[in-house]
Amino acid sequence: MALEDDNLDDVISSLIDEDPDGDQQSHEGLPGFPEVSGEVSEHPIQLTERAARQINKIQSDEDLDEELYLRVAVEGGGCSGLSYKLGFDVRTDEDNVYESQGMEVIVNPKHIIYLNGIQIDYPDGLDARGFTFENPNASEACGCGSSFAV
């Protein structure tokens, strides 16, 4: 997984320009990417109650180590250009930690530009089941909701 993460970080790093202070990031001047910049909101990652319940259930059912955190990330690929990644991972010194619904969520700072303000839900009705992502940064999304473009 480390090789995949390194490749993902390289791809994302090549797509963004970082302010030396890390406060603002932008795609300005890159073809195919609109400008995405601004401050990270106070609560950039929001889990709904249903999503938090399902994440706790998975963690309990799988008897996962308590040192693992919920990681939210993006990777290149999917119908619309970027795909969401959601899973349990070890926290690194580089990660930012956010709290939502009593859970600590880790995000690599290079990914927050794409995730800032995202709401993760887990509908479990007849017409929808599984994690969904409502991302205010997405200019378009695929039909299944697992990939997006900015």
Secondary structure, DSSP 8 states (H G I E B T S, - for coil): -HHHHHHHHHHHHHH-EE-TTSS-EE-TT-TT---------SS-EEE-HHHHHHHHHHHHHTT--TTEEEEEEEEE-STTSEEEEEEEEE--TT-EEEEETTEEEEE-TTTHHHHTTEEEE--BSSS-BS-EEE-TT-SEE-TTSSEEE-
